[in-house]
């Protein structure tokens, strides 16, 4: 999904990125940065957030 698609899905579910992050135990600020494209999401929590948001593929993604 693209950033716009993720934002639309959150809006459709009446949820903010902060609500989404807190519900999943992620950092709110880091989640905002990932969604805004300010992180490369290669490893760690940034990558986990990107996968959970659907911005990045999971296990089959090699980079």
Backbone as JSON, one array per atom type, in Angstrom:
{
  "sequence": "XXXXXXXXXXXXXXXXXXXXXXXXXXXXXXXXXXXXXXXXXXXXXXXXXXXXXXXXXXXXXXX",
  "N": [[0.83, -1.18, 0.0], [0.31, 2.33, -0.47], [1.39, 5.43, 1.08], [-0.78, 7.18, 1.05], [-2.92, 5.42, 0.73], [-2.78, 4.0, 3.14], [-3.29, 6.07, 4.97], [-5.91, 6.67, 4.16], [-7.21, 4.28, 4.81], [-6.9, 4.27, 7.59], [-8.37, 6.56, 8.21], [-10.89, 5.76, 7.3], [-11.46, 3.84, 9.19], [-11.74, 5.43, 11.33], [-9.48, 6.14, 12.88], [-6.5, 7.41, 14.26], [-3.01, 7.81, 13.39], [-1.6, 7.79, 15.72], [-3.36, 6.47, 17.5], [-3.39, 3.99, 16.25], [-0.69, 3.21, 16.48], [-0.3, 3.14, 19.3], [-2.11, 1.11, 19.99], [-0.81, -1.08, 19.02], [1.57, -1.14, 20.32], [3.71, 0.35, 19.37], [6.07, 3.03, 18.88], [4.72, 6.25, 18.79], [5.75, 8.57, 17.54], [7.77, 7.46, 15.9], [6.18, 5.87, 14.26], [4.75, 7.85, 12.89], [6.87, 9.01, 11.48], [7.66, 6.88, 9.84], [5.35, 6.54, 8.28], [5.34, 8.99, 6.97], [7.47, 8.69, 5.35], [10.04, 9.26, 6.2], [11.86, 7.55, 7.23], [14.03, 4.8, 6.48], [13.37, 2.18, 6.98], [14.72, -0.3, 7.2], [15.48, -2.04, 9.21], [14.78, -3.2, 12.56], [12.4, -1.53, 14.73], [11.29, 0.35, 12.99], [11.11, -1.02, 10.56], [9.36, -3.07, 11.34], [7.06, -1.56, 11.85], [6.52, -0.52, 9.29], [5.93, -2.9, 7.92], [3.68, -3.76, 9.37], [1.92, -1.69, 8.76], [1.58, -2.19, 6.13], [3.14, -1.06, 4.25], [5.42, -2.2, 3.43], [6.74, -5.3, 2.33], [6.74, -8.51, 4.01], [8.41, -11.31, 5.19], [9.4, -12.26, 2.68], [10.61, -10.08, 1.59], [13.69, -8.77, 0.81], [15.29, -6.51, 1.62]],
  "CA": [[0.0, 0.0, 0.0], [1.02, 3.6, -0.44], [1.11, 6.26, 2.25], [-2.14, 7.71, 0.91], [-3.84, 4.31, 0.97], [-2.75, 3.73, 4.58], [-4.01, 7.17, 5.61], [-7.33, 6.52, 3.84], [-7.7, 3.15, 5.59], [-7.0, 4.73, 8.98], [-9.5, 7.5, 8.27], [-12.1, 4.96, 7.15], [-11.67, 3.16, 10.47], [-11.8, 6.48, 12.35], [-8.33, 5.93, 13.75], [-5.33, 8.22, 13.94], [-1.77, 7.03, 13.41], [-1.25, 7.65, 17.14], [-4.2, 5.39, 18.03], [-2.92, 2.74, 15.64], [0.62, 2.88, 17.07], [-0.48, 2.76, 20.71], [-2.81, -0.17, 20.05], [0.12, -2.14, 18.65], [2.78, -1.05, 21.14], [4.79, 1.02, 18.63], [6.31, 4.44, 19.16], [3.86, 7.11, 17.99], [6.59, 9.42, 16.7], [8.4, 6.63, 14.88], [5.12, 5.49, 13.32], [4.51, 9.02, 12.04], [8.03, 9.16, 10.59], [7.59, 5.8, 8.84], [4.25, 6.84, 7.37], [5.71, 10.16, 6.19], [8.59, 8.34, 4.47], [11.27, 9.85, 6.72], [12.73, 6.46, 7.68], [14.26, 3.81, 5.43], [12.68, 0.96, 7.41], [15.53, -1.46, 6.84], [15.61, -2.97, 10.33], [14.24, -2.75, 13.83], [10.99, -1.18, 14.88], [10.84, 1.04, 11.77], [10.73, -2.06, 9.6], [8.16, -3.72, 11.87], [5.94, -0.64, 11.64], [6.23, -0.49, 7.85], [5.28, -4.17, 7.57], [2.35, -3.76, 9.99], [1.1, -0.73, 8.03], [1.39, -2.67, 4.77], [3.98, -0.26, 3.35], [6.57, -3.01, 3.06], [6.47, -6.74, 2.41], [7.3, -9.17, 5.19], [9.54, -12.24, 5.11], [9.96, -12.44, 1.35], [11.31, -8.85, 1.23], [15.1, -8.88, 1.16], [16.0, -5.25, 1.54]],
  "C": [[0.88, 1.25, 0.0], [0.65, 4.36, 0.83], [-0.34, 6.75, 2.21], [-3.19, 6.62, 1.18], [-3.92, 3.97, 2.46], [-3.53, 4.81, 5.32], [-5.52, 7.06, 5.38], [-7.94, 5.38, 4.66], [-7.86, 3.53, 7.07], [-8.21, 5.65, 9.15], [-10.83, 6.76, 8.18], [-12.48, 4.26, 8.45], [-11.72, 4.13, 11.65], [-10.7, 6.33, 13.39], [-7.2, 6.85, 13.3], [-4.1, 7.31, 13.93], [-1.33, 6.81, 14.86], [-2.05, 6.53, 17.79], [-3.69, 4.04, 17.55], [-1.62, 2.28, 16.31], [0.47, 2.4, 18.52], [-1.14, 1.39, 20.85], [-1.88, -1.34, 19.75], [1.45, -2.09, 19.4], [3.96, -0.42, 20.43], [4.92, 2.46, 19.11], [5.44, 5.28, 18.22], [4.7, 7.94, 17.02], [7.26, 8.63, 15.58], [7.38, 6.18, 13.83], [4.8, 6.63, 12.37], [5.64, 9.2, 11.03], [8.01, 8.11, 9.48], [6.52, 6.13, 7.81], [4.58, 8.03, 6.46], [6.89, 9.88, 5.25], [9.92, 8.91, 4.92], [12.23, 8.81, 7.29], [12.88, 5.44, 6.56], [13.62, 2.46, 5.73], [13.42, -0.31, 7.01], [15.62, -2.49, 7.95], [14.91, -2.38, 11.55], [12.77, -2.39, 13.8], [10.45, -0.43, 13.65], [10.35, 0.03, 10.74], [9.45, -2.77, 10.06], [6.92, -2.86, 11.65], [5.54, -0.62, 10.17], [5.51, -1.75, 7.4], [3.85, -4.18, 8.12], [1.4, -2.8, 9.27], [0.8, -1.21, 6.6], [2.19, -1.87, 3.76], [5.14, -1.07, 2.79], [6.2, -4.48, 3.21], [7.18, -7.34, 3.62], [8.51, -10.03, 4.89], [10.17, -12.36, 3.75], [10.74, -11.2, 0.88], [12.75, -8.94, 1.7], [15.81, -7.54, 1.04], [15.2, -4.17, 2.01]]
}
